[in-house]
Amino acid sequence: MSDIDLGFAEERECAWLTNRYFPSKAGGKPAWLELEKLPNNNELKCEKCQQPKAFLCQVYAPFEDEYNFHRTIYVFVCRSPNCQEMNSANYLSVYRSQLPRKNTFYSIEPPIEEGKPLPEINAAKKLCFVCGCLGPLACGRCRNINYCSANHQRAHWQDHKKICTSKNNSGCENVNVLLPNIIFPEWEIVVEANNPEEECDTKNDDESVEQSRWKEYQELLAAGNTGSLKDVPDSELDKYVTESEGVDDKCFRNFKKEVSRAPEQILRYKRGGHPLWIANVEQTFGQNYRIPDCELCGSMRQFEFQIMPQMLNLLKDDHLDWGVLAVYTCSKSCNLPADKGYVAEYIIKQDIISNENET
């Protein structure tokens, strides 16, 4: 049995990434699992700027019990650079949704992924045309298209105004619009079993090379370009040796070693396991950091998966930065209340340099 599962990004026709096929994916619009009780707009607003968060990714991860035959974890992020702080996940949010095998929305038989893809299964309420979240606001002119916020309506107006007042605008909901400042490029996340016995290529690690690389790292540090691994190509990961106070050498070396086994990994999944930290946890978060218990049932939360910095290369957003995003969920994946289709879980963001070295 694999020690851990790794997720890789692959291009796929968007019609195969709808809720009908229970995808794991990054970017695009959420493929909602439960279709009647979606997260409300206030839940998906950034606490700091009060603007809608963007859908980052979702992971389909069923449990082996009657409540969790279908189960998906969703991650959202605020894209404003003013809302992002080192080693703080306040601008991120995570939601868990789950359904039994027999449910209102999906067949008990698995979907057939052959031939022509079938259309997505619609939510019970109108969704925002721009981001795919709840859309309680209708266009004041045509009333044929909905939005989650005035911000998203303004963003879409340049495209929508061309057909808004047209007598034949019933098809406007099918206009294919890409707003890169709101929607990330869409990728399928393909999860594969990791083989821990695979050996990565060894690198020359003699003292003279270490000194050269250390000098290069210090130059990057002085230039303020070491906040994360976003701009460092995968092939360059183990060029940067770190002995500074901001980065724990042992943790970072271990991170580089594990990543070098599969440099294109964007996700690591191990329910009940431990994150692959990029820096020393106590140094990053302090000695008293703890994961809060599940607010519904009181059970401990456990690590489920982490999002790697390699995902940043797919998102085409220079304002986003992280070293590790670690997601923790209820260890029992407890049953949801009757009035909830989605419940909040917990996420930690770790950067490569601690706060005391931030300039």
Secondary structure, DSSP 4 states (H G I P E B T S, - for coil): --S-EEEEEE---GGGGSGGG---EESSS---SSSSSPPPTTTTB-TTT-PBPEEEEEEE---SSTT-SEEEEEEEE---GGG--TT--TTEEEEEEEE-SS-SSS-SSPPP-SSSPPPPPPPSS-B-TTTSSB--EEPTTT---EESSHHHHHHHHHHHHHHHT-TT-TTGGG-----TTTSPPPEEEEEEE--TTPPPPP----HHHHHHHHHHHHHHHHHT--S-STTS-GGGGGG----SSSS-HHHHHHHHHHHHHSTT--EEE-TTS----SS-HHHHH-TT--PPPPTTT-PPEEEEEEE-GGGHHHHT-TT---SEEEEEEETT-PPPPTT-S-EE-EEEEE-SS-GGG--
